[in-house]
Amino acid sequence: ADADASAARPRSAVFEFPINMLRFHAVQNARTSRVVPLDADFLPSHNAHALLKAAYRSTATAGAAVSDKDFLVLPCFLATDDSPWPEPAHLRADTRQELRREFGAQLTKSRLRAEYAAGHVAPPGAPFSLHTHGATDYVRWMATDDDSVTYPVEYNLWYEPYGVVNKTAWPG
């Protein structure tokens, strides 16, 4: 019944915000099967690409491989206005005049823990409202030493995580 109701809604009602339409078209036009819908100010860790590839290849990630139907959540932290970290990223033209993103200090979990302890970074909504990212289970994530550990999280209403998804399972 829910599928019939959403199919009956006019297309304009599905895309109430312009960003939703942009995301839909971006996902549909991606040249890869997996996409990472992120905000423009999201800075991935220095080894994020390698860790994400390993999670999809591994059969030992918390007892189960990440399948094409899974949504692989990326824990997200916001820097405070007075935070000295992370250093801003810069765009530079390389020898072929293509833009390359350059980061300052590497974004590592150990550095993130130190900045969290110093009060320079926090999960989105902390300390008052973690409903949009709370299901990520930040306490559990911070307690793991291994960068590549995965574990299941439970969806809750308004959960709005960043992550990797197969575009055949989520069209945007």
PyMOL commands that set and color helices and strands:
alter all, ss='L'
color gray80, all
select helices_A, chain A and resi 2-8+11-14+18-28+48-57+109-117+134-136+138-143
alter helices_A, ss='H'
color red, helices_A
select strands_A, chain A and resi 34-35+72-74+78-79+90-93+99-102+121-122+162-166
alter strands_A, ss='S'
color yellow, strands_A
deselect
rebuild
show_as cartoon
